[in-house]
Amino acid sequence: MKGIDLHVHSLCSDGTYTPSELVKYALEKQLKAFALTDHDTVDGVQEAFDAAMGTGLTVVPGVELSTEYEGKDIHILGLYIQIDSQPFLEHLDTFKNSRIHRNEKMCQKLQDAGIPITVEALKELCPNATITRSHYAAFLLEHGFVSSRKEAFERYIGENCPYFVPREKVSPFQAIHLIKAAGGIPILAHPPLYHMGKERLELLVKTLTERGLMGLEAIYSTYTAAQTKEMKELAKKYNLAISGGSDFHGANKPGLDLKTGYGSLFVPESILEQLQSLLS
């Protein structure tokens, strides 16, 4: 069994591999399929499709949408997105614009603190990418303001730091609606990372399910065995499909690899078959 990986990022958002390079690497890793789930963009999916043509590797068109729920940053994955859906693409443009405004404000705050960072400089790091905080960390590290990416988030760009600027986000309910309208399957990404507590997390899952959520990321790179078991039980309780992935970002997440995460991750092909059955 080759395995799959349904949570992967490219250079089009905050990964370090181009979509074509991801296809090549996925073949080296003997993956049966992977989902390209860049943040708020599907710009890299067609390139991945083209690179995978004739190889036997399946590229699942996806996206990861950042939403807000009760003050929490909640991510919704969309798998099997119709990447030519014009209404969906228009909504993604709105998301990109909110990032642009946030980036302008964050750069100004950092400039006021004596750091010569600009939106243009961030774009130079990755010309065709959706700029995220990962790019800020790369800039701060490259210019000697921090000694690690972790320090960048702790001192400058983390949510509790003085230079952080939140951006306007849609609700997870809106994200679910947008994904389903584009023919996709909405998945709640990495629930344990929200640190909500068992009861509050279950309430979130129940509420989202009532609004159209179809799956839950029950297999993930950082989960303990107990968390994986808990997520599978939660998915079963609410009749949700199971998804799983590494959240691979290339060099932007050192030590985390495609397919295997931090070493022990494995997502079976049967999960993809289950998800595909939801499309019929």
Salt bridges, closest charged atoms under 4 A:
ASP14 OD1 - HIS9 ND1 3.81
ASP14 OD2 - HIS39 NE2 3.39
ASP14 OD1 - HIS249 NE2 3.23
ASP38 OD1 - HIS9 ND1 3.83
ASP40 OD2 - ARG99 NH2 2.98
ASP40 OD2 - ARG167 NH2 2.69
ASP43 OD2 - LYS96 NZ 3.32
GLU64 OE1 - HIS7 NE2 3.04
GLU64 OE1 - HIS9 NE2 2.93
GLU64 OE1 - HIS39 ND1 3.79
GLU64 OE2 - HIS75 ND1 2.76
GLU64 OE2 - HIS190 NE2 3.64
GLU70 OE1 - ARG200 NH2 3.30
ASP73 OD2 - HIS75 NE2 3.26
ASP73 OD1 - LYS169 NZ 2.78
GLU104 OE1 - HIS101 ND1 3.95
GLU151 OE2 - ARG155 NH1 2.76
GLU154 OE2 - LYS150 NZ 2.42
GLU202 OE2 - LYS237 NZ 2.48
GLU210 OE2 - LYS206 NZ 2.75
GLU217 OE2 - HIS7 ND1 2.84
GLU233 OE2 - LYS229 NZ 2.66
ASP247 OD1 - HIS7 NE2 3.03
ASP247 OD1 - HIS9 NE2 3.12
ASP247 OD1 - HIS249 ND1 3.58
ASP247 OD2 - LYS253 NZ 3.05
ASP257 OD2 - LYS29 NZ 2.94
